[in-house]
Amino acid sequence: MAMKKRKREGNIMKKKVVAILMAAVVVTGCIGCGSSDTGKSKGNTDDNGKKKVTVWAWDVEYNIPVMEEAARRYEEKHTDVDIEVMEYAYDDITQKINTNLSSGITDGLPEIILSEDANVQKYLQSYPGAFLDMKEKVNFDDFAEYKVKVLSLDDGIYGVPFDIGTEGLFYRKDYIEQAGYTEQDLTDITWDKLIEIGKKVKEVTGKDLMTLDPNTMTIMRDFMQSSGTWYFTPDGEVNIAGNPVIEEGTKIYKELMDSGVVKLTTSWGEMAAALNNGDVATITSGCWIVPTITAQEDQSGLWRVTRMPRLDVEGGTNYGNRGGSNWLVLKDSENAEIAADFLNEIFANDVEFYETILTDIGAIGAYIPAQSSDAYNKPVEYFGNEAIWADFAEWAKSVPPINVGVYSDEADSVLISNMPTVLDGSVKIPDMLKTAEELLKSQIQ
């Protein structure tokens, strides 16, 4: 869901962290300095004398109501605490945090911020010591391994996992059957096999296999995550040229673009319209795509979901993650310890809370003990009465843990700019990836 909302709110920042910080300082100055900041009350109490904990998050349809429910539950037992949830756009939170922390200013910042998986390491590595180590405060054995990996640096774990973006292959059962395939034919398959099926579906039904946005490398991230690798090695070295997963992923990307079964879309709205209008037979995406699919009520019963396709490489799996977010505590905020206790009590212990946000909001938490509850096992009529929430929760346990590093957006950019040379056949894949690696190194060194 977090990734979905980022596409709605604007472009992802593509510059180096240093450039982001410099630009933010020039444009916004000292956001949060002194009494002019509205993101946090003066002192450590509110007007009623309660201890104040401020939270910054985005998305009034998803993250905000989740945190408001968590706050309500905590405040019922801790009547001396007031948790204020403040809504900002994703980019605004990123800019405010970067601006203040790069200037060494913590006054005016909240106790808790929401951060996407892909952005956590940027924060942790750019601002060492700025975030509270939760390793001794939370039982992280109760969370999916790949989510804990996102929050880990050296010997610390800096935050509490929130939701997951476990991926699945969502498909139109009617289109697949018209082309002569069964549901089993789409289970645990390779991307090559999916393209083969897509060509038959297009021939019989006239429908495209899937959408693809040529201005992003989202699908490459899917390939890497599900295969346990990334643009960088665990110690931060660029890992593009000679990476067998990225080579195979580039080959599949070209096959898709050459196949004639891909509908190109360049915005969230176009992609959603393709699904809701019945223009495509499948989409591989995070579990947060469910509300978008189910928005088209007359397609109820026509959709199914199974595990995502895999790359035909060593280490390739049918388990991946796209999106997901976490709660981080600013170490020097006035009520950091209360904030940590709040996150531990609700997000790391309260099963009933997770049942509520799943039922009311459609949020799948990363907290494993909650995933065996009745709410997760409830059949979903829209998807043929399959217990899809339980499936996503189970698949999350097998997602390979990776280290995404700091410069993933920059790596995306160099691949996007160089991919056309592979698509038109003017440059071979290994040569293009070598060029991309050299360009990335020149940008981040």
BADO-990530 format. One record per residue (C-alpha): residue in one letter; x negated, y negated, z negated. Coordinates in pm, whole numbers, plus 32768, in hexadecimal, padded with zeros to 4 digits. Layout:
BADO-990530
AXYZ...
//
This chain:
BADO-990530
M800080008000A7EE77F117FB4M7E617F2E8114K7FB77EF481A2K7FDB7DB080E8R7E847D3A814CK7EE87D5782B9R801D7C89826EE7F5D7B7B81BAG7E4A7B3782B3N7CFB7B9F833AI7BFF7C588267M7AC77B8D821EK79B27BF78309K78847B35828EK77767BA1819EV77B97B7A802CV76C17A5F8016A776D79A5812FI78BF79D98089L784479477F47M77A1781A7FEBA78D477CC80BAA79B877F07F90V78E877007EC3V78E175FE7FDBV7A5476128021T7AEB76387ECEG79EA75B17DDFC7A0476207C78I7B5776CB7C71G7BBB771B7B0FC7AD276227A66G7B4E7579792DS7CB6752978E4S7D2375007A4FD7D3E76787A83T7E9D77067A6EG7E3C78767A78K7E0278907901S7E8677E377CEK7DA3771976EEG7D1477E175D2N7D68794B7591T7ED779237531D801478AD75DAD810577A3755BN81A378A0746DG8059790373D0K80457A517486K7EFC7AD3750CK7EFB7A877680V7E8E7B787791T7E9D7AF478F5V7EA97BD37A29W7E6B7B6D7B93A7F017C497CA5W7F9E7C337DFDD80DE7CBD7E9DV82287C637DF8E82C97DA27E7DY81CE7E997DF5N80A87E3A7D14I81587D217C5AP828B7DE97BEBV81A97F0E7B8BM80DA7E317AA8E82107D867A1DE829C7EDA79BBA81507F347919A814E7DEA785BR82B27E1D77E3R82617F737759Y81277EFC76A5E81CB7DC57613E82E27E99757CK81E07F40749AH80F47E197476T81D47CF47423D80AA7C1173E2V80367C29754ED80B67B65767AI80527BEE77D0E80817AF378EAV807D7B7E7A4DM801F7A7A7B51E804E7AAE7CC7Y7F437A397DBBA7EF77AA07F20Y7DE77BA77F3FD7CF37AB57FE2D7D3779AC7ED8I7CD97A9A7DC0T7B9D7B017E75Q7B3C79977EB3K7B7F79277D4FI7AB87A467CB8N79947A157DA8T798D789E7D76N799178A77BFBL78AB79CE7BC1S77AC79597CC2S779E78127BFFG778678C57AB2I78D578367A43T79C7791B798ED7AA6781378F3G7BF8781B799FL7BDE79807A18P7CE07A8579AAE7CA67BB778D3I7D0C7CA879E9I7CF67CA17B65L7D737D947C6AS7C6F7E0D7D62E7C867EF27E8FD7BA780247E91A7ACE7F9A7FA8N7A887E547EF1V7A297ED67D99Q78BB7F177DE1K78957DBA7E73Y79047D2C7D27L78357E177C52Q76F37DF57D14S77127C807D57Y77677C277BEEP76BA7D1B7B02G773A7CFA79A2A78787C417A05F79647D6679D8L79AF7E3578A4D792B7F99789AM7A55807B7853K799581C27844E79BF81EF76CCK7B20816176C3V7BD4823F77C2N7BDE83B57806F7B7883B07974D7B9F85287991D7D1184D979BCF7CD584267B08A7C7B849F7C66E7B0184B67C8DY7AF183D77DC0K7BA882C17D05V7AB282CD7BE3K799282C67CDDV7A13817B7D63L79F480DE7C09S78A381747BAFL775580C27BB4D761E814A7B09D769B81D979BDG77D8810779A2I794181207A17Y79CD7FC47A47G7B467FCC7A51V7C7580AF7A53P7CFF81517B90F7E5F80EA7BF4D7EF5817A7D32I7E8082657E40G7E8C82557FBAT7E8383CA7FFEE7EA883FF8173G7F9384DE8231L7FF785288395F815C84A883B1Y8211852D84E3R836085388591K83D686A08576D84C886778699Y83BD85FB878CI82CA870C8727E83CD881D8754Q843A879588A6A82D187BE8918G82D6892B88ABY8217890E8763T827389788604E822D88C584C0Q811C89C2847AD806D895985BAL80258805851CT7FA1888883D1D7E2A887C8387I7DCD882A84EET7CA8876C8588W7CC4861B8634D7C7686CA877FK7DA487AB874CL7E81868286F5I7E2085D48839E7E75871288F9I7FCB871E8852G7FFB85AC8898K7FC985DB8A0CK80D786E78A15V81C486108948K818E84ED8A38E81CD85CE8B63V831386598AD7T83A585348A14G82FA84028AA4K8296839C8944D8134833788E5L807783FF87E0M801882DF86FCT7FC3816F86E2L7E6180E886D8D7DE17F8A8691P7CA27F47875BN7C4B7E238679T7C0E7EFA8546M7B3E802A84E8T7C4680B583FEI7C45820284B2M7ACA821B8493R7AEF81E9831DD7BEA8307831FF7AEE83E483D3M79DA839082DDQ7AA583A3819BS7B3584F781F4S79D88579824AG792A84FD8111T784883F881B0W7841828381F3Y7787817182AAF768681788191T75CC827C80C8P7608828B7F4FD74D081B57F1AG755180A98009E748D80F68146V754180C58292N75BC8218830EI764D81E4846BA755282568572G752F83CF8569N765583F9847CP7709852C850CV785884BF847CI784A8365851AE77D283FC8663E78F384F38668G79E383E585F5T797783048714K79AC84258806I7B0D845C8783Y7B5182E58792K7AEF82E38901E7BBE841C8946L7CED837488ABM7CBD82368972D7C8D82FD8AB5S7DAA83F08A72G7ECE831A8AE3V7F93837789ABV7F38825088CBK800F811B889EL7F2E7FF18859T7FA87F088747T7EFB7DD986B5S7FCB7D898584W807F7E308466G81CD7DC684F9E81847E68864AM81187FAB85A4A824E7FB784C5A832E7F6E85EFA8294809186AFL82ED817B8591N844A80F48557N84A080E486C9G843A824E86FFD832181F387F0V821D82DC8755A8220844286DBT8127842585BCI8066834084D6T7F40839A83FAS7F4782AD82D3G7F468283815CC807382F18091W80D981868069I815C819081D0V829082508155P836C811B8114T831E80998271I838681DF8311T84BF8209823EA853180A6828DQ85CB813B83C8E86F081ED8324D8771829B845EQ862D83648476S866684118329G861E85858346L8551855C8484W8404851883DAR831486098333V81B785E4829ET809186CF8286R7F1E86B08242M7E5B85C18322P7D89863F8448R7C1786828410L7ADD864984DBD7A3C87858563V78F6874884A8E784687D9837BG78F3874C8249G7A2C86E88307T7B6B87148239N7CE186D9825CY7CDD85F6812AG7CA984808134N7D04833B808ER7D5D81E98121G7D8C80C78033G7DD680D97EC2S7D747FE77DB0N7CF57FC47C4CW7D097EDF7B1DL7BC67E367AAFV7B8E7D7A7968L7AB67C3E7962K79BE7C84784BD79A37B1C77D1S7B187AD077D9E7BA67A6A768AN7C797BA0764BA7BB47CA2770FE7BCF7DAD7602I7D4A7D8875EEA7D597D9D7769A7C8D7EDE775ED7D717F727655F7EA17F157727L7E187FC0785FN7DB780F5779BE7F04811576E7I7FDF80EB781AF7F1681467951A7E4B825D78AEN7F4B82F977C3D80B782A77815V815283B678F1E82AC831E78D8F822281D77964Y81A5828A7A9AE82F283397AC9T839F81E77ABCI82C181397BBAL82D782627CA7T8453826E7C95D849280F87C99I837380767D70G82E0819D7E2BA818981767D8AI80BA82B47D6DG7FCB828C7C4BA7E7083237C35Y7EBB83AD7AD8I7EB785287B00P7F89858E79CEA80B284CD7A5AQ80A985837BA4S814986C17B23S827F860D7AA5D83DE863E7B2EA83D084F07BE4Y82AE85667CBBN835586B27D08K84A0861E7D72P84FB86767EDEV850985507FD0E8631857180BAY859A849081C4F847C858981F1G855086C28206N856B86E1808BE83F7871C8068A835586B77F1FI826985C77FCDW81FA850F7E92A817F86527DF8D80CA86A37F3CF801585557F41A7FB3857B7DD5E7F2B86D87E13W7E6D866F7F4DA7DCB854E7E8FK7D0D864A7DBDS7C4F86BE7EF4V7BF0856C7F88P7A7385607FA5P79D8845A7EBDI7900835B7F72N7841821B7F2EV78B981088018G77A780117FBFV77C27E9B7FECY77C07E538161S78D17F3081F4D79877E0B8296E78477DA48344A78147F0983BFD79777F0A8448S792D7DCA8507V77F77E4785B8L78AB7F858624I79D97EC386A2S78FC7DDD876FN782E7EFA8804M793B80048838P79A57F7A898FT78547FE28A1EV78A7814B89C8L7A0B81318A43D79A080B38B9BG788E81B98BB2S776F80C28BD2V76C181368A93K76A7829089FAI772982C18898P75D682FA87ECD754681C58892M766F80EE8831L7659816086C9K74E5811486C1T752D7FB3873DA76447F89863EE755F7FF98523E744F7F048589L75497DE8859BL75D77E3D8445K74807E4983AAS742B7CF4843AQ75697C6583A4I75447CE98244Q73CE7CCA820C
//
